[in-house]
Amino acid sequence: MTKLTRREGLATMGTAVAAVALGANATEAATEAAAAFDESNINWNSIEGFDHLWYHILNVDRELGVVDLLAKFSANERILLHKHHADYSTFIIQGELRLYDAEGTLTEIRPTASYVRRPGGGAPHTEGGGDVDVIAWFSNTVTDGLIYEFLGPDGETVATIGLDEAEAMMMAQAEPVQPIKP
């Protein structure tokens, strides 16, 4: 019997254990559990020319310079080459986020329930989903006005997103689902 690893996340443990008991292996069970996240109340948005990526901005706090958003990446696809200018945190809600360097080499896999904090800067990279669409929460702390810089095939800047753009994107999207108060 295959044991669950810490990387597969406590959030999927119950479903994974039940599936293993019924004969599935833990990795398959964790993948099935990750795919079970109910995203039906999320109003996803897209940007023309940004294939395999959807977003929903949760909050823009100009005073603190913080932008929180949900991002969804297509399974087995990659988004545009980009750089993170803001310090950021991510929490993987569904699937696994795969990161690739500018040459296309897989450099990191962030499984469901993983959390990371990283400083802004770093080398350009691309990212995308594993075998299922990945949904991740990103919290960005803006330090130089920019959050993301998207790059073309020759490393040229093709688009940027900063506080102003993030706020405009949030204002243009549908209102998020609100809690129900009985």
Secondary structure as GFF3:
##gff-version 3
##sequence-region A 1 182
A	DSSP	three_ten_helix	6	8	.	.	.	ID=ss1
A	DSSP	three_ten_helix	10	12	.	.	.	ID=ss2
A	DSSP	alpha_helix	13	21	.	.	.	ID=ss3
A	DSSP	alpha_helix	26	35	.	.	.	ID=ss4
A	DSSP	beta_strand	53	61	.	.	.	ID=ss5
A	DSSP	beta_strand	66	73	.	.	.	ID=ss6
A	DSSP	beta_strand	82	84	.	.	.	ID=ss7
A	DSSP	beta_strand	87	94	.	.	.	ID=ss8
A	DSSP	beta_strand	97	101	.	.	.	ID=ss9
A	DSSP	beta_strand	106	110	.	.	.	ID=ss10
A	DSSP	beta_strand	115	118	.	.	.	ID=ss11
A	DSSP	beta_strand	121	129	.	.	.	ID=ss12
A	DSSP	beta_strand	134	141	.	.	.	ID=ss13
A	DSSP	beta_strand	146	151	.	.	.	ID=ss14
A	DSSP	beta_strand	157	162	.	.	.	ID=ss15
A	DSSP	alpha_helix	163	172	.	.	.	ID=ss16
###
